[in-house]
Amino acid sequence: MRFGHINEKALHRVFKREDTRSLSMTEIAAESVPPRERARLVNDSMPAGLFGGVGVDENHTAWLLSPEPFRLKPETLAAIERLGTDLLVFYRAFASLYQRSARGTAPAFVADYLDQGKPGFIVRLGRQNRFKSEIPGVMRPDLILTEGGFIASELDSVPGGMGFVGAMGAAYGKLGFETIGGSDGMAAGLAGMLAAVTGKSNPTTAIVVSDESGAYRPELNWLAASIRDTGRGDVHVCRPEEIVFTEEALFVRLPDGEERKLDALYRNFELFDLLNVPKQELIIYAAKRNRVKMTPPPKAHLEEKLCFALLHHPLLAKYWKSELRDAFDRLRAIFPRTWVLDPRPLPPQAAIWELSAAGEPVQDWMQLLALGKSERDYVVKPSGFSELAWGSRGVKVANDLTKDEWQQTLSEALTSYATTPYILQRFHKGKRVRIPYYDRKQDDVAMLDGRVRLCPYYFVEGDDVRLGGILATIAPADKRLIHGMSDAVMGPCAVHPDGY
């Protein structure tokens, strides 16, 4: 469903007038519509199944709707905008650090950690000269809003939600709200990134979605159609089977059978799933020989959460300070303290940097078992290259666990090191907020007491970064992990002096 005119019945409910057939949402001032009706209008405007990862019925979205975008203070927005540039510098320094480590001109443990558990062909692929200077074209941190600002719980370079945020921004925009990034920010951001990657103003692009990532196909179809409709590029969502290979180029086969030569291929599948992706060898072959520009690049080491541990590692501080400059202190304040759960024993005179238990330096991870529940401000999660490493899968909040569960979690993480390294990370509780939402059962607006995760979407265009939009997910305050769920409010953000 395109966002030209809103549902006529919904408009009649609001205005009780006969001429609403010609009234578009852009002509409605948000303040003139009661909050309950605003939420209804947004609900009626959302394409069915847009956010397939949660599941929807034919009449309602699968998440809670607010009658307005989530409000951010101007200074919060300024910090988030600056973070985009800092992350660009970080990704480039991180990619360079890995290559130096692999060559032997930086500490060997960097590449050792980042390659741990990966098959040889994935490691060799990530070290290809063809890709050595490339970084992801889309960057999305997960930011937990705390009393002292925000903390990045992780980074995602193959993020879901781009089409979702775009459609939600368009819906609120047509109600008169100015969302961050604008009503067209996500489509414009992705189109600009693809143009920068290919060097063409209107590139032909295939967004390749694997079966494992199939829940994101509806929202990406919406996003691709938005780019095509605005003339910014010829973008199509396809399955891997619909890619056609020749020695000269890759093509995408459209539903009508037409085949179009590709300038770019957007990889919407995780590298741990690569061997299950049909035609992956042909896709990689074409990318390595520059027959097509692939983004994000097939560099699994850039998708590891243990990069946070590397930023805080004392032996790498000199390197990071030199490469990141002013961004070094800002990123260290935003990236929580993180440690790799490495089971190898330490010598007697060594201890784990900046980690203590019961007032004693930690030399053995099992010392953490002595911590009481209130002292376990940690999460344990797989670092990457695993089906458990995305979507809050595999994440354990330590102070939610019994002592036996805490021991089991640590033991399982340590024994998994050979195949799937885990990290221990400081847990930062989100601040409590109160926001309005539409309660369908009561058919009225109620207030939610919750905690917020902000997901800004940054699009890389050469040396510039464009903020396409920000997704706010407000989960009930009793939820420990904040992610998309049926009882969470989800929507775009807008700047407001009375915001958070």
Order of alpha helices (4+ residues) and beta strands (2+ residues): alpha-alpha-beta-alpha-alpha-alpha-beta-beta-alpha-alpha-beta-alpha-beta-beta-beta-beta-beta-alpha-beta-alpha-alpha-alpha-beta-beta-beta-beta-beta-alpha-beta-beta-beta-beta-beta
